């Protein structure tokens, strides 16, 4: 276990140069990056170094309204914000990883890095942050919030994204504990309380149960090398983490029997404790406005979908990978296309947002076959995901695909072949889908062969632009940091069939179809998954785009907090009533419950419900 902290700057020591820089920043609302660098050089730190943006943000928060500086203005933070694109979609994402654990899959393309949860590599940025924090949910969440806040990002509306292996395969006690502890971090951070030192002390007390880096490296050789696969990832993980797994199981059983108290790092929490954390989060300074988990289609059942909802999840990342049974079989995916379709149907019945993963260039496929496969994603009502990650297959040394490659059975697409595939895919993506990622963030040093161009989205966008075209997907059309007049926006509706009925994608757009906000409305025609949803249409998502703002914060010309969400909801109410539904349900996240209560929705067991008046 390791721990890295960067101490904050001594503001009093550097008050004079920092105040001088901030005066200039305040005076220049159109401050360019070049001009900022020039200012930093004019007022060097210790006569030679440069202050960081983090230093300036920290100083502005402390000095605003003093030393001749005007009162605090959020637009100044916006000018100094690090990587503003992170929060331009309206919320602040915080990604945390689960611990290494056995996986039910045997996919030949999947990395087998036993230092990480299945399919992840220790060199990936998010994985490195997880390892630095011992995969502890509290430490990961708190440290990420601190980094984002220090970089000038709002931290009051958080989308909590839990990645790592197959979530549904982890023990239920671990799942409840993991989410509860992540919520604890949200609450403590919002209150200005820091319990990270206590958590580290508790971790050190049980560190004898964790394998040393030397043990992990030694045991991992056979899997990581890529030349031998006489032991699977699961077998190696169970050997390496045997003591830790045994300890976790024993302490959970002892706590459940009331034989001992629960410590900060015991992987145990009750459903009642999680629900209490949910209730606290409804009005917390740092709210969870979206909770995402990732799993496999063959791990989704009715009971599992309901359990995921009880945990507070609103979106599920699910690996489709391919819609060709022959390709799935060759790549040892372990499930059929029909099983994927069944899983999607269950998720739709429960109102979840569906975030699919799809992989071109799998073993046995071709560029033209991939294009046909992608088209089926959106022509077949059994799929039609709301969001999509496109992950072209790259060869990682620890993957079983290495053997196929050495035998000449698989080759990566050339740059031009991949560009051909992705250009076609972009054009076949409907307006209701958001392409959240194109190409996985794997360092080129880990790729034996395959695509190493990390900005392939931009490459495709430029190719389309040269043809006078652009992707119609949501991400390509987001308003983001632009200012927009409400008079320039209008409501547009996209209707399409799903496996359970009809879907309506309500979007507020400009004349050139830039999107400022949207709502996903489900009009089911089949029996609901839960009695609570009987006779109800379902709002699956409401989202207003633009740079994330703090609750109650208003910036003229920005879509957030301009009433667009309410406008979308009222149109959904009208449509549902016109179609004869007695009620309108919403799969609200914990941190948005208060928002929906103000708009006529009452709390149910797992959803919020608004009764509908009969149409006039």
C-alpha positions as CSV (number, residue, x, y, z in Angstrom):
1,X,0.0,0.0,0.0
2,X,1.2,3.5,-0.8
3,X,0.1,7.0,-0.1
4,X,0.9,10.2,-1.9
5,X,0.0,13.7,-0.8
6,X,1.0,17.1,-2.3
7,X,0.8,19.6,0.6
8,X,-1.1,22.8,-0.2
9,X,0.8,26.0,-0.8
10,X,1.6,28.4,2.1
11,X,-0.7,31.2,1.1
12,X,0.6,33.7,3.6
13,X,4.1,33.2,2.4
14,X,3.2,34.0,-1.2
15,X,0.3,36.4,-0.6
16,X,2.0,39.3,-2.5
17,X,2.8,37.7,-5.8
18,X,-0.4,35.6,-5.8
19,X,-2.6,38.7,-5.2
20,X,-0.8,40.5,-8.0
21,X,-1.5,37.7,-10.4
22,X,-5.1,37.5,-9.3
23,X,-5.7,41.2,-9.8
24,X,-4.7,40.8,-13.4
25,X,-6.9,37.6,-13.8
26,X,-9.9,39.5,-12.4
27,X,-9.3,42.5,-14.7
28,X,-9.1,40.3,-17.9
29,X,-12.3,38.3,-18.4
30,X,-11.0,37.0,-21.7
31,X,-7.6,35.9,-20.3
32,X,-5.8,33.6,-22.7
33,X,-3.6,30.7,-21.7
34,X,-0.6,32.5,-23.2
35,X,-1.4,35.7,-21.2
36,X,-1.7,33.6,-18.0
37,X,1.7,32.0,-18.5
38,X,3.2,35.5,-19.1
39,X,1.7,36.7,-15.8
40,X,3.1,33.7,-14.0
41,X,6.6,34.5,-15.3
42,X,6.2,38.1,-14.2
43,X,5.6,36.9,-10.6
44,X,7.7,33.8,-10.2
45,X,7.5,31.5,-7.2
46,X,10.6,31.8,-5.1
47,X,12.2,33.8,-7.9
48,X,12.5,30.9,-10.3
49,X,9.5,28.5,-10.4
50,X,5.9,29.1,-11.6
51,X,2.8,29.0,-9.5
52,X,0.3,26.3,-10.6
53,X,-3.3,26.8,-11.5
54,X,-4.1,24.9,-8.3
55,X,-2.1,27.5,-6.4
56,X,-4.0,30.3,-8.0
57,X,-7.4,28.7,-7.4
58,X,-6.6,28.0,-3.7
59,X,-5.4,31.6,-3.3
60,X,-8.4,33.1,-5.0
61,X,-10.8,31.2,-2.8
62,X,-8.9,32.5,0.3
63,X,-8.2,36.1,-0.9
64,X,-11.3,37.1,-2.8
65,X,-12.8,40.2,-1.1
66,X,-9.5,41.2,0.5
67,X,-6.4,43.0,-0.6
68,X,-8.3,45.1,-3.1
69,X,-9.8,42.0,-4.8
70,X,-13.5,42.2,-5.5
71,X,-15.8,39.6,-3.8
72,X,-15.7,36.0,-4.9
73,X,-16.8,35.5,-8.6
74,X,-17.2,31.9,-9.8
75,X,-16.3,33.0,-13.4
76,X,-12.7,33.7,-12.1
77,X,-12.4,30.1,-11.0
78,X,-13.8,29.0,-14.4
79,X,-11.0,30.9,-16.1
80,X,-8.4,29.1,-14.0
81,X,-10.1,25.7,-14.0
82,X,-7.9,22.7,-14.9
83,X,-9.2,20.5,-17.8
84,X,-12.6,22.2,-17.9
85,X,-13.9,19.5,-20.3
86,X,-14.2,17.1,-17.3
87,X,-17.3,18.9,-16.1
88,X,-18.7,20.5,-19.3
89,X,-21.3,17.8,-19.6
90,X,-23.1,19.2,-16.5
91,X,-21.9,16.9,-13.7
92,X,-18.6,16.0,-12.1
93,X,-17.6,12.4,-12.7
94,X,-15.7,10.5,-9.9
95,X,-14.5,7.1,-11.0
96,X,-13.4,4.4,-8.4
97,X,-12.3,0.8,-8.9
98,X,-13.2,-2.3,-7.0
99,X,-10.4,-4.6,-5.7
100,X,-8.9,-7.5,-7.7
101,X,-11.4,-10.4,-7.6
102,X,-12.2,-13.5,-9.6
103,X,-14.3,-12.9,-12.8
104,X,-16.8,-15.2,-14.4
105,X,-15.6,-14.4,-17.9
106,X,-12.8,-16.0,-19.9
107,X,-12.6,-13.6,-22.8
108,X,-9.4,-14.1,-24.9
109,X,-9.0,-10.3,-25.5
110,X,-9.1,-9.4,-21.8
111,X,-5.9,-8.4,-20.0
112,X,-4.9,-10.6,-17.1
113,X,-3.2,-8.1,-14.8
114,X,-3.7,-9.7,-11.4
115,X,-2.7,-6.5,-9.7
116,X,-6.0,-5.1,-10.9
117,X,-9.7,-6.1,-11.1
118,X,-10.3,-8.1,-14.3
119,X,-9.8,-6.3,-17.6
120,X,-7.9,-3.4,-16.1
121,X,-4.2,-2.6,-16.3
122,X,-2.0,-1.2,-13.6
123,X,-0.7,1.5,-16.0
124,X,-4.1,3.0,-16.6
125,X,-4.6,6.4,-14.8
126,X,-7.7,5.4,-13.0
127,X,-6.2,2.1,-12.0
128,X,-3.1,3.8,-10.7
129,X,-5.2,6.1,-8.5
130,X,-7.1,3.1,-7.2
131,X,-3.9,1.2,-6.3
132,X,-2.4,4.3,-4.6
133,X,-5.5,4.3,-2.4
134,X,-5.4,0.5,-1.7
135,X,-8.7,0.1,-3.6
136,X,-10.5,1.6,-0.6
137,X,-13.7,3.3,-1.7
138,X,-13.5,6.1,0.9
139,X,-9.9,7.0,0.0
140,X,-10.5,6.8,-3.7
141,X,-13.6,9.0,-3.6
142,X,-12.2,11.5,-1.1
143,X,-8.8,11.9,-2.9
144,X,-10.5,12.3,-6.3
145,X,-12.9,15.0,-4.9
146,X,-9.9,16.8,-3.4
147,X,-8.1,16.8,-6.8
148,X,-11.2,18.0,-8.7
149,X,-11.9,20.8,-6.1
150,X,-8.3,21.9,-6.2
151,X,-8.5,22.1,-10.0
152,X,-11.5,24.5,-9.7
153,X,-14.3,22.0,-10.5
154,X,-17.6,22.0,-8.7
155,X,-18.0,19.0,-6.3
156,X,-21.6,19.3,-5.3
157,X,-23.1,17.2,-8.2
158,X,-21.2,14.0,-8.5
159,X,-21.7,11.1,-10.9
160,X,-20.1,8.2,-9.0
161,X,-18.8,5.6,-11.5
162,X,-17.8,2.2,-10.1
163,X,-15.6,0.2,-12.4
164,X,-13.6,-3.0,-12.1
165,X,-14.3,-6.5,-13.2
166,X,-17.9,-7.8,-13.0
167,X,-19.8,-5.9,-10.3
168,X,-22.5,-8.5,-10.0
169,X,-19.9,-11.2,-9.2
170,X,-18.7,-9.5,-6.0
171,X,-20.3,-10.5,-2.7
172,X,-23.4,-8.5,-1.8
173,X,-21.8,-7.4,1.5
174,X,-18.9,-6.0,-0.3
175,X,-21.1,-4.1,-2.7
176,X,-23.2,-2.5,0.0
177,X,-20.1,-1.6,2.0
178,X,-18.3,-0.2,-1.1
179,X,-21.1,2.2,-2.0
180,X,-21.8,3.2,1.6
181,X,-18.2,4.1,2.1
182,X,-18.1,6.1,-1.1
183,X,-21.1,8.0,0.2
184,X,-19.3,8.6,3.5
185,X,-16.5,10.2,1.6
186,X,-19.0,12.5,-0.3
187,X,-20.5,13.6,3.0
188,X,-17.2,14.1,4.8
189,X,-15.8,16.1,1.9
190,X,-18.9,18.3,1.8
191,X,-18.5,19.0,5.5
192,X,-14.8,19.7,5.3
193,X,-14.0,16.6,7.4
194,X,-11.0,14.5,6.4
195,X,-10.9,10.9,7.8
196,X,-8.3,9.7,5.3
197,X,-5.5,9.5,7.9
198,X,-7.7,7.3,10.1
199,X,-8.5,5.0,7.2
200,X,-4.9,4.6,6.4
201,X,-4.1,3.8,10.0
202,X,-6.8,1.1,10.0
203,X,-5.5,-0.3,6.7
204,X,-2.0,-0.5,8.2
205,X,-3.4,-2.6,11.1
206,X,-4.7,-5.2,8.6
207,X,-1.8,-4.9,6.1
208,X,-0.5,-8.3,6.9
209,X,-3.5,-9.7,5.1
210,X,-2.6,-7.9,1.9
211,X,0.1,-9.4,-0.4
212,X,3.3,-7.4,-0.8
213,X,4.2,-6.0,-4.2
214,X,7.0,-8.6,-4.5
215,X,4.5,-11.5,-4.0
216,X,2.1,-10.0,-6.5
217,X,4.9,-9.6,-9.1
218,X,6.2,-13.1,-8.5
219,X,2.9,-14.9,-8.7
220,X,1.8,-12.8,-11.7
221,X,4.6,-13.7,-14.0
222,X,2.9,-16.7,-15.6
223,X,-0.2,-14.6,-16.5
224,X,1.5,-11.3,-17.3
225,X,4.2,-12.8,-19.5
226,X,1.8,-13.9,-22.2
227,X,3.9,-17.0,-23.0
228,X,2.2,-19.3,-20.5
229,X,-1.4,-19.7,-19.5
230,X,-1.3,-22.8,-17.4
231,X,-3.0,-20.8,-14.6
232,X,-5.9,-18.5,-15.1
233,X,-6.4,-15.0,-13.8
234,X,-8.9,-16.3,-11.3
235,X,-6.6,-19.0,-10.0
236,X,-3.7,-16.6,-9.5
237,X,-5.9,-14.0,-7.8
238,X,-7.3,-16.6,-5.4
239,X,-3.7,-17.6,-4.5
240,X,-2.4,-14.0,-4.1
241,X,-5.3,-12.6,-2.2
242,X,-6.2,-15.8,-0.2
243,X,-5.5,-14.3,3.2
244,X,-7.3,-11.1,2.4
245,X,-10.3,-12.9,1.0
246,X,-10.5,-15.2,4.1
247,X,-10.2,-12.2,6.4
248,X,-12.9,-10.3,4.7
249,X,-15.3,-13.3,4.8
250,X,-14.6,-14.0,8.5
251,X,-15.0,-10.3,9.7
252,X,-18.2,-9.9,7.7
253,X,-19.7,-13.1,9.4
254,X,-18.5,-12.0,12.8
255,X,-20.0,-8.5,12.4
256,X,-23.3,-10.0,11.1
257,X,-23.4,-12.2,14.2
258,X,-22.9,-9.2,16.5
259,X,-19.6,-10.6,17.8
260,X,-17.5,-7.6,17.0
261,X,-17.7,-3.9,16.0
262,X,-17.2,-2.8,12.4
263,X,-14.0,-0.8,11.8
264,X,-13.4,1.8,9.1
265,X,-12.0,-0.8,6.6
266,X,-14.1,-3.9,7.3
267,X,-15.8,-4.8,4.1
268,X,-19.3,-4.9,5.7
269,X,-22.3,-2.6,5.9
270,X,-26.0,-3.3,6.3
271,X,-28.7,-2.3,3.9
272,X,-30.1,0.0,6.6
273,X,-26.8,1.8,6.9
274,X,-26.7,2.3,3.2
275,X,-30.2,3.6,3.1
276,X,-29.3,6.0,5.9
277,X,-26.4,7.2,3.8
278,X,-28.8,7.7,0.9
279,X,-31.1,9.8,3.0
280,X,-28.3,12.0,4.2
281,X,-27.1,12.5,0.7
282,X,-30.4,13.9,-0.5
283,X,-29.5,17.3,1.0
284,X,-25.7,17.0,1.4
285,X,-23.3,19.6,0.1
286,X,-21.8,16.9,-2.1
287,X,-24.6,14.9,-3.7
288,X,-24.6,11.8,-5.9
289,X,-26.7,12.7,-8.9
290,X,-25.8,9.4,-10.7
291,X,-24.5,6.0,-9.7
292,X,-23.0,3.7,-12.3
293,X,-21.9,0.1,-12.1
294,X,-20.6,-2.2,-14.8
295,X,-21.4,-5.9,-15.3
296,X,-21.9,-8.7,-17.9
297,X,-25.2,-9.6,-19.7
298,X,-25.1,-13.1,-18.3
299,X,-25.0,-11.8,-14.7
300,X,-28.2,-9.9,-15.0
301,X,-31.4,-11.5,-13.7
302,X,-34.6,-10.0,-12.3
303,X,-33.3,-10.2,-8.7
304,X,-29.9,-8.8,-9.7
305,X,-31.5,-5.8,-11.5
306,X,-33.7,-5.0,-8.5
307,X,-30.7,-5.3,-6.2
308,X,-28.6,-2.9,-8.3
309,X,-31.5,-0.5,-8.1
310,X,-31.7,-0.9,-4.3
311,X,-28.0,0.1,-4.2
312,X,-29.0,3.4,-5.7
313,X,-27.7,2.8,-9.2
314,X,-29.2,4.7,-12.2
315,X,-27.0,3.5,-15.0
316,X,-25.4,0.2,-16.0
317,X,-22.4,-0.2,-18.1
318,X,-22.8,-3.5,-19.9
319,X,-20.4,-5.3,-22.3
320,X,-22.1,-6.2,-25.6
321,X,-18.7,-6.5,-27.4
322,X,-20.4,-8.1,-30.5
323,X,-23.8,-9.0,-31.8
324,X,-22.5,-12.0,-33.6
325,X,-22.7,-15.3,-31.8
326,X,-19.9,-16.8,-33.9
327,X,-17.6,-13.9,-32.8
328,X,-18.6,-14.2,-29.2
329,X,-17.9,-17.9,-29.3
330,X,-14.5,-17.5,-30.9
331,X,-13.5,-14.9,-28.3
332,X,-14.8,-17.1,-25.4
333,X,-17.2,-14.4,-24.3
334,X,-19.4,-16.8,-22.4
335,X,-22.8,-15.7,-23.4
336,X,-25.0,-15.3,-26.5
337,X,-26.5,-12.3,-28.3
338,X,-29.9,-13.5,-27.1
339,X,-28.6,-13.2,-23.5
340,X,-27.5,-9.6,-24.2
341,X,-31.0,-8.8,-25.6
342,X,-32.6,-10.3,-22.4
343,X,-30.3,-8.3,-20.2
344,X,-31.1,-5.0,-22.0
345,X,-34.9,-5.8,-21.7
346,X,-34.5,-6.3,-17.9
347,X,-32.6,-3.0,-17.6
348,X,-35.2,-1.1,-19.6
349,X,-38.1,-2.6,-17.5
350,X,-36.3,-1.2,-14.5
351,X,-35.7,2.2,-16.1
352,X,-31.9,2.1,-16.1
353,X,-29.7,4.1,-18.6
354,X,-27.9,1.6,-20.7
355,X,-24.3,2.2,-21.4
356,X,-22.9,-0.4,-23.8
357,X,-19.4,-1.4,-24.7
358,X,-18.8,-2.6,-28.2
359,X,-15.5,-3.9,-29.7
360,X,-14.5,-3.8,-33.4
361,X,-11.6,-5.9,-34.7
362,X,-12.3,-8.9,-32.4
363,X,-10.9,-12.3,-33.4
364,X,-12.8,-13.6,-36.4
365,X,-14.3,-10.3,-37.5
366,X,-13.6,-8.0,-40.5
367,X,-14.1,-4.3,-41.1
368,X,-17.2,-4.8,-43.2
369,X,-18.7,-7.3,-40.7
370,X,-18.1,-4.8,-37.9
371,X,-19.9,-2.1,-39.7
372,X,-22.9,-4.4,-40.2
373,X,-22.7,-5.4,-36.5
374,X,-22.7,-1.7,-35.4
375,X,-25.7,-0.9,-37.6
376,X,-27.6,-3.7,-35.8
377,X,-27.0,-2.0,-32.5
378,X,-29.4,0.7,-33.5
379,X,-31.7,-1.0,-36.1
380,X,-32.7,-3.8,-33.7
381,X,-35.1,-2.7,-31.0
382,X,-33.6,-5.3,-28.7
383,X,-30.5,-3.1,-28.2
384,X,-30.4,0.6,-29.0
385,X,-28.2,1.7,-26.1
386,X,-28.3,5.2,-24.6
387,X,-24.5,5.6,-24.4
388,X,-21.7,3.6,-26.0
389,X,-18.0,3.1,-25.6
390,X,-16.2,1.9,-28.7
391,X,-13.1,-0.1,-27.8
392,X,-11.2,-1.4,-30.8
393,X,-9.4,-4.6,-29.8
394,X,-5.7,-4.1,-29.1
395,X,-3.4,-6.9,-28.2
396,X,-2.2,-6.9,-24.6
397,X,0.6,-9.3,-23.7
398,X,-1.3,-10.9,-20.8
399,X,-4.3,-11.7,-22.9
400,X,-5.0,-15.2,-24.3
401,X,-5.4,-13.5,-27.7
402,X,-1.6,-13.4,-27.7
403,X,-1.5,-17.1,-28.6
404,X,-3.9,-16.6,-31.5
405,X,-1.8,-13.7,-32.7
406,X,1.4,-15.8,-32.6
407,X,-0.2,-18.5,-34.6
408,X,-1.3,-16.0,-37.3
409,X,-5.0,-16.2,-36.5
410,X,-5.6,-12.5,-35.6
411,X,-4.2,-9.2,-36.9
412,X,-5.1,-5.7,-35.9
413,X,-6.7,-3.4,-38.4
414,X,-4.5,-0.9,-40.2
415,X,-5.0,2.8,-39.4
416,X,-7.0,3.2,-42.6
417,X,-9.2,0.1,-41.9
418,X,-10.0,1.3,-38.4
419,X,-10.7,4.8,-39.7
420,X,-13.1,3.3,-42.3
421,X,-14.9,1.3,-39.7
422,X,-15.2,4.2,-37.1
423,X,-16.2,6.8,-39.7
424,X,-19.1,4.5,-40.8
425,X,-20.0,3.9,-37.1
426,X,-20.1,7.6,-36.3
427,X,-22.5,8.2,-39.1
428,X,-24.8,5.4,-38.1
429,X,-25.1,6.6,-34.5
430,X,-28.5,8.1,-33.8
431,X,-29.1,11.4,-32.0
432,X,-30.3,9.7,-28.8
433,X,-27.0,8.0,-28.2
434,X,-23.9,9.5,-26.7
435,X,-20.5,8.1,-27.7
436,X,-18.8,8.6,-24.4
437,X,-15.4,7.1,-25.4
438,X,-13.7,6.0,-28.6
439,X,-10.6,3.9,-27.9
440,X,-9.7,2.8,-24.4
441,X,-7.2,4.7,-22.4
442,X,-4.4,2.0,-22.4
443,X,-0.8,3.3,-22.5
444,X,0.9,2.4,-25.8
445,X,3.7,0.7,-23.7
446,X,1.1,-2.0,-22.8
447,X,0.0,-2.6,-26.4
448,X,1.9,-5.3,-28.3
449,X,0.1,-4.4,-31.5
450,X,-3.0,-2.6,-32.5
451,X,-4.2,1.0,-32.5
452,X,-2.1,3.3,-30.4
453,X,-3.7,6.6,-31.5
454,X,-5.5,7.8,-28.3
455,X,-7.3,10.7,-30.0
456,X,-9.0,8.6,-32.7
457,X,-12.3,10.4,-32.1
458,X,-10.6,13.6,-33.3
459,X,-9.2,11.7,-36.3
460,X,-12.7,10.5,-37.2
461,X,-14.2,13.9,-36.6
462,X,-11.7,15.5,-39.0
463,X,-12.4,12.9,-41.6
464,X,-16.1,13.5,-41.4
465,X,-15.6,17.3,-41.5
466,X,-13.5,17.0,-44.7
467,X,-16.7,15.4,-46.2
468,X,-18.9,18.1,-44.9
469,X,-20.4,15.8,-42.2
470,X,-20.4,15.3,-38.5
471,X,-21.5,12.7,-36.0
472,X,-25.1,13.1,-34.9
473,X,-24.4,11.6,-31.5
474,X,-25.1,13.6,-28.3
475,X,-21.4,14.2,-27.4
476,X,-20.7,15.8,-30.8
477,X,-23.6,18.2,-30.3
478,X,-23.3,19.3,-26.7
479,X,-23.5,23.0,-25.9
480,X,-20.7,22.6,-23.4
481,X,-19.1,25.9,-22.4
482,X,-21.0,28.0,-25.0
483,X,-23.4,30.7,-24.0
484,X,-26.8,30.4,-25.6
485,X,-30.0,32.5,-25.7
486,X,-33.1,30.6,-24.6
487,X,-34.9,32.1,-27.6
488,X,-32.5,30.2,-29.8
489,X,-33.6,26.8,-28.4
490,X,-36.6,24.6,-29.4
491,X,-38.0,21.3,-28.3
492,X,-37.5,18.3,-30.6
493,X,-38.7,14.7,-30.3
494,X,-37.2,11.5,-31.5
495,X,-39.5,8.4,-31.2
496,X,-38.2,4.9,-31.6
497,X,-39.2,1.3,-30.7
498,X,-37.5,-0.7,-27.9
499,X,-37.9,-4.2,-26.6
500,X,-40.6,-3.2,-24.1
501,X,-42.5,-0.5,-26.0
502,X,-41.7,3.0,-27.3
503,X,-39.0,5.4,-26.3
504,X,-39.2,9.2,-26.7
505,X,-36.0,11.2,-26.8
506,X,-36.9,14.8,-25.9
507,X,-34.2,17.2,-26.7
508,X,-33.8,21.0,-26.5
509,X,-31.7,22.0,-29.4
510,X,-30.5,25.0,-31.5
511,X,-31.3,25.5,-35.2
512,X,-28.1,23.6,-36.1
513,X,-29.1,20.8,-33.6
514,X,-26.6,21.6,-30.9
515,X,-28.1,20.1,-27.7
516,X,-28.7,21.9,-24.4
517,X,-30.7,19.3,-22.6
518,X,-32.6,16.1,-23.0
519,X,-35.0,13.6,-21.4
520,X,-35.4,9.9,-22.0
521,X,-39.1,8.8,-21.7
522,X,-40.0,5.1,-21.8
523,X,-43.6,4.1,-22.7
524,X,-43.7,0.4,-21.8
525,X,-46.3,-1.9,-23.3
526,X,-45.5,-5.0,-21.2
527,X,-46.0,-5.9,-17.6
528,X,-43.6,-4.0,-15.3
529,X,-40.7,-5.6,-13.5
530,X,-42.0,-4.4,-10.1
531,X,-45.5,-3.7,-8.9
532,X,-44.4,-0.2,-8.0
533,X,-44.3,0.6,-11.7
534,X,-47.7,-0.7,-12.7
535,X,-49.5,1.7,-15.0
536,X,-46.5,4.0,-15.2
537,X,-44.5,5.6,-18.0
538,X,-40.9,6.1,-17.0
539,X,-38.4,9.0,-17.1
540,X,-35.1,7.2,-17.4
541,X,-32.9,10.3,-17.5
542,X,-33.0,14.1,-17.5
543,X,-29.8,16.0,-18.3
544,X,-29.0,19.6,-19.0
545,X,-25.7,20.3,-20.6
546,X,-23.1,23.1,-20.1
547,X,-20.3,23.5,-17.6
548,X,-21.3,22.1,-14.3
549,X,-22.5,24.8,-11.9
550,X,-23.0,24.6,-8.1
551,X,-26.5,24.2,-6.8
552,X,-28.2,27.5,-6.9
553,X,-25.5,29.1,-9.0
554,X,-26.7,30.9,-12.1
555,X,-24.6,32.2,-15.0
556,X,-26.4,34.2,-17.7
557,X,-26.6,32.3,-21.0
558,X,-25.7,28.9,-19.5
559,X,-28.3,26.1,-19.9
560,X,-28.0,24.8,-16.4
561,X,-30.5,26.2,-13.9
562,X,-32.5,27.9,-16.7
563,X,-35.7,25.8,-16.3
564,X,-34.9,23.5,-19.2
565,X,-35.3,20.4,-17.0
566,X,-38.7,21.4,-15.8
567,X,-39.8,22.1,-19.4
568,X,-38.7,18.6,-20.5
569,X,-40.5,17.0,-17.5
570,X,-43.7,18.8,-18.2
571,X,-43.6,17.7,-21.9
572,X,-43.0,14.1,-20.7
573,X,-46.1,14.4,-18.4
574,X,-48.2,15.5,-21.4
575,X,-47.0,12.6,-23.6
576,X,-47.6,10.0,-20.9
577,X,-51.1,11.3,-20.1
578,X,-51.9,11.4,-23.8
579,X,-50.9,7.8,-24.1
580,X,-53.2,6.8,-21.3
581,X,-50.7,6.2,-18.4
582,X,-52.0,6.8,-15.0
583,X,-48.6,7.7,-13.5
584,X,-45.2,8.9,-14.4
585,X,-42.2,7.3,-12.6
586,X,-38.6,8.4,-12.5
587,X,-35.5,6.4,-11.7
588,X,-34.1,9.3,-9.7
589,X,-30.6,9.2,-8.2
590,X,-30.2,9.8,-4.4
591,X,-29.0,13.4,-4.9
592,X,-31.9,14.4,-7.2
593,X,-34.8,13.2,-5.1
594,X,-35.4,16.7,-3.7
595,X,-35.5,18.1,-7.2
596,X,-38.2,15.7,-8.3
597,X,-40.3,16.2,-5.1
598,X,-40.5,19.9,-6.1
599,X,-41.9,18.8,-9.4
600,X,-44.8,16.7,-8.1
601,X,-43.1,13.4,-7.6
602,X,-43.6,11.4,-4.4
603,X,-41.2,8.8,-2.9
604,X,-41.9,5.2,-3.6
605,X,-39.8,2.2,-2.6
606,X,-37.3,2.4,-5.4
607,X,-38.7,5.1,-7.6
608,X,-40.5,8.5,-7.4
609,X,-44.0,8.6,-8.8
610,X,-46.2,11.5,-10.1
611,X,-49.9,10.9,-10.7
612,X,-51.2,12.1,-14.0
613,X,-54.4,13.8,-14.7
614,X,-56.5,12.5,-17.5
615,X,-56.1,14.5,-20.7
616,X,-58.7,17.2,-21.4
